[in-house]
């Protein structure tokens, strides 16, 4: 298998999350480099999943920690169980109406296999097989340095003490003075 175009010719460790961009849910470009120096929580989401209720906790995390440097990014995907709505406008409306979501979201994106977005290929290479998404609402915590700080499976509740502790730790590491 050939290396991905972004990683070809570069040392994989010199690549960071800030080297990637996604199409946003509104159709513009969502460049992760715009969040350089922040802590990112990147979550693959789906509107019709048993874990969809986690949107509440994700919005609460965004509200609680955004002023400290946390950016929550939702990545709608139809890769697991075809549980995402058909269009970005439907996803956006669903999230706003049902969960009052105002954190950044991407367009509906592939996250596994050959169709995976380059970020997910890179992140999977960083964390290995165990840390790759197995279902919707898998979470990658990216440190201020742009490297994967931790990952959490779908069953990990974003409002659990362990999860909040990992976020707080990431926010204090390399924090701006």
ROKE-92804 format. One record per residue (C-alpha): residue in one letter; chain; x negated, y, z negated. Coordinates in pm, 1 decimal, always signed. Each point is the difference from the previous one (the first is absolute). Layout:
N
[a A [X Y Z]]
...
# end
This chain:
177
[x A [+0.0 +0.0 +0.0]]
[x A [-144.0 +337.5 +98.3]]
[x A [-43.5 +266.6 -268.5]]
[x A [+265.4 +270.3 -8.6]]
[x A [-89.5 +309.6 +206.8]]
[x A [-30.8 +221.3 -307.6]]
[x A [-242.2 -237.1 -168.7]]
[x A [-203.3 -91.3 +308.5]]
[x A [-352.5 +135.2 -26.5]]
[x A [+48.4 +127.5 -355.4]]
[x A [-92.8 -150.4 -329.5]]
[x A [+328.3 -116.1 -152.2]]
[x A [-93.4 +151.2 -338.6]]
[x A [-47.1 +344.0 +157.2]]
[x A [+363.4 -3.9 +110.2]]
[x A [+251.9 +130.0 -250.3]]
[x A [+377.8 +27.4 -12.4]]
[x A [-42.5 +365.1 +96.4]]
[x A [-113.8 -111.4 +347.5]]
[x A [+351.8 -121.1 +87.8]]
[x A [+320.7 +164.5 +105.9]]
[x A [+355.3 -117.0 +53.7]]
[x A [+288.8 +141.4 +196.1]]
[x A [+223.6 +165.9 -259.5]]
[x A [+365.3 -86.3 -41.7]]
[x A [+80.4 +336.6 +161.3]]
[x A [-221.6 -77.7 +302.2]]
[x A [-301.3 +220.0 -82.4]]
[x A [-345.6 -134.4 -87.4]]
[x A [-51.5 -89.1 -367.4]]
[x A [-378.1 +22.6 -42.2]]
[x A [-129.7 -156.4 -320.5]]
[x A [-295.6 +239.6 +27.4]]
[x A [+246.3 +274.8 -97.7]]
[x A [+2.3 -166.3 -343.9]]
[x A [-377.8 -34.9 -35.6]]
[x A [-95.6 +20.3 -367.9]]
[x A [+343.7 -120.4 -112.3]]
[x A [+102.6 -340.8 -129.5]]
[x A [+229.3 -177.7 +246.5]]
[x A [+263.7 -259.4 -76.8]]
[x A [+88.2 -158.7 +334.8]]
[x A [+303.8 -227.6 -10.6]]
[x A [+155.0 -203.6 +281.1]]
[x A [+374.3 +39.9 -43.2]]
[x A [+326.9 -139.8 +134.2]]
[x A [+352.1 +132.4 -46.5]]
[x A [+181.9 -333.1 -35.2]]
[x A [-237.8 -186.2 -232.4]]
[x A [+50.7 -129.9 -351.9]]
[x A [-284.9 +233.2 -103.8]]
[x A [+153.9 +312.4 +158.5]]
[x A [+98.8 +124.2 -347.3]]
[x A [-372.5 +67.6 -54.3]]
[x A [+52.5 +319.7 +199.9]]
[x A [+131.3 +155.8 -325.1]]
[x A [-322.0 -76.0 -187.7]]
[x A [-215.3 +110.5 +295.2]]
[x A [+181.5 +335.0 +14.5]]
[x A [-44.2 +34.0 -378.2]]
[x A [-375.3 -65.0 +32.4]]
[x A [-23.6 +259.3 +278.0]]
[x A [+186.3 +253.3 -214.0]]
[x A [-203.6 -74.8 -313.1]]
[x A [-350.5 -6.8 +152.0]]
[x A [+4.6 +203.7 +320.7]]
[x A [-137.8 +308.7 -173.6]]
[x A [-287.8 -213.1 -130.0]]
[x A [-89.6 -118.5 +350.2]]
[x A [+213.1 -309.2 +71.5]]
[x A [+155.1 -33.1 +345.6]]
[x A [+254.9 -276.6 +49.2]]
[x A [+39.6 -105.5 +363.8]]
[x A [+280.3 -230.9 +109.8]]
[x A [-67.7 -218.3 +304.0]]
[x A [+329.3 -146.2 +123.2]]
[x A [-53.7 -336.3 +165.2]]
[x A [+216.0 -270.0 +151.6]]
[x A [-270.9 -265.6 -31.2]]
[x A [+151.3 -198.0 -286.9]]
[x A [+348.6 -139.7 +41.9]]
[x A [+105.4 +271.2 +250.7]]
[x A [+124.0 +204.6 -295.3]]
[x A [-58.7 +350.0 +137.3]]
[x A [+258.3 +215.5 +173.2]]
[x A [-23.5 +50.0 +375.9]]
[x A [-122.8 +359.5 +28.3]]
[x A [-212.3 +249.5 -189.3]]
[x A [+296.1 +236.9 -33.3]]
[x A [+206.2 -275.7 -164.1]]
[x A [-285.7 -81.9 -239.7]]
[x A [-52.9 +367.1 -87.0]]
[x A [+369.9 +56.6 -64.9]]
[x A [+26.5 -321.3 -204.9]]
[x A [-295.7 +101.0 -219.6]]
[x A [+118.3 +357.5 -51.0]]
[x A [+365.3 -86.2 -70.5]]
[x A [-56.2 -305.1 -220.8]]
[x A [-327.3 +82.8 -176.3]]
[x A [-60.4 +373.5 +50.6]]
[x A [-340.3 -85.3 +154.2]]
[x A [-215.6 +299.1 +87.7]]
[x A [-345.0 -158.8 +12.7]]
[x A [-163.1 -45.1 +343.2]]
[x A [+115.9 -292.8 +209.5]]
[x A [-128.1 -145.6 +324.0]]
[x A [+185.9 -125.3 +302.4]]
[x A [+98.6 -367.1 -4.5]]
[x A [-339.8 -171.2 +14.9]]
[x A [-144.0 -348.3 +46.8]]
[x A [-206.9 -107.9 -299.7]]
[x A [-89.0 -363.6 +69.0]]
[x A [-147.5 -209.6 +275.5]]
[x A [-114.9 +123.6 +337.9]]
[x A [+249.1 +288.1 -8.2]]
[x A [-126.5 +130.7 -334.6]]
[x A [-86.0 +367.7 -23.0]]
[x A [-376.0 +63.9 -17.9]]
[x A [+30.3 +115.1 -365.2]]
[x A [+147.1 -337.2 -96.4]]
[x A [-269.4 -188.7 +192.0]]
[x A [-266.0 +202.9 -182.9]]
[x A [+166.4 -32.8 -341.5]]
[x A [+45.3 -373.9 +45.9]]
[x A [-368.8 -36.0 +82.0]]
[x A [-82.8 +192.3 -318.6]]
[x A [+214.9 -205.7 -237.8]]
[x A [-8.7 -345.3 +161.9]]
[x A [+279.3 -247.4 +57.2]]
[x A [+149.0 +23.0 -350.1]]
[x A [+40.9 +376.6 +22.2]]
[x A [+176.8 +12.0 +336.1]]
[x A [+373.6 +74.2 +7.3]]
[x A [+212.2 -311.8 -27.1]]
[x A [+332.7 +185.1 -10.4]]
[x A [+155.6 +345.1 -13.5]]
[x A [-107.4 +246.6 -271.1]]
[x A [-361.9 -112.4 -15.6]]
[x A [-203.2 +291.7 -136.9]]
[x A [-353.0 +121.1 +70.6]]
[x A [-151.7 +248.3 -242.8]]
[x A [-269.4 +205.1 +171.8]]
[x A [-249.2 +195.3 -211.8]]
[x A [-108.6 +358.2 +58.6]]
[x A [-299.2 -142.7 +189.4]]
[x A [+231.0 -156.9 +258.3]]
[x A [-76.2 -359.9 -103.6]]
[x A [+251.7 -255.9 -122.7]]
[x A [+3.6 +30.6 -379.9]]
[x A [+259.6 -271.9 -60.7]]
[x A [+294.2 -178.0 +156.3]]
[x A [+331.4 -116.8 -138.4]]
[x A [+236.7 -265.2 +131.2]]
[x A [+365.0 +58.2 +72.4]]
[x A [+106.0 -121.9 -343.6]]
[x A [-218.0 +260.1 -175.2]]
[x A [+237.9 +267.1 -124.1]]
[x A [-133.0 +351.9 +67.3]]
[x A [+125.1 +119.9 -339.3]]
[x A [-171.4 -272.6 -203.0]]
[x A [-264.6 +106.4 -254.3]]
[x A [-270.4 -196.1 +189.3]]
[x A [+83.8 +173.4 +325.0]]
[x A [+9.6 +347.7 -158.5]]
[x A [-330.3 -69.7 -173.7]]
[x A [-164.9 -87.3 +334.3]]
[x A [+130.3 +325.1 +150.5]]
[x A [-117.1 +206.9 -296.4]]
[x A [-343.3 -162.6 +15.2]]
[x A [-27.9 +70.6 +373.7]]
[x A [+106.4 +361.8 -56.8]]
[x A [-273.4 +57.4 -259.6]]
[x A [-279.1 -156.0 +209.5]]
[x A [-183.4 +257.2 +207.3]]
[x A [+265.9 +255.8 -87.1]]
[x A [-73.3 +358.0 +104.0]]
[x A [-133.7 +213.8 -283.4]]
# end
